[in-house]
Amino acid sequence: MQAKLVEPGYAPTTRFAVNTDTPVTDLIPEAYTDYAGPIFAAFANPPQTTHESDVAEAVWLAATDGSDRLHYPAGADAVALAEAA
């Protein structure tokens, strides 16, 4: 058996990040808040996201794929990022 990585994108309709105690905006030093503000605003409304069904499909593919493939992006945003890399 071999390890495989299912890599979901941003999935706002899931609870994937529920264990995150600190909002990422709290990690930005005050000196950078003006710069970071527009970036976080753009992240709040991405053109592509990941849905639960995308993750389920990627998990199924990873579990049933007999190849030596390691990475399985899940969701349109994750697929686009993987293709750009």
Secondary structure, DSSP 8 states (H G I E B T S, - for coil): ----EEEE---TTS-TTTT--S-GGGGS-GGGHHHHHHHHHHHTS-S----HHHHHHHHHHHHH--S---EEEESHHHHHHHHH-
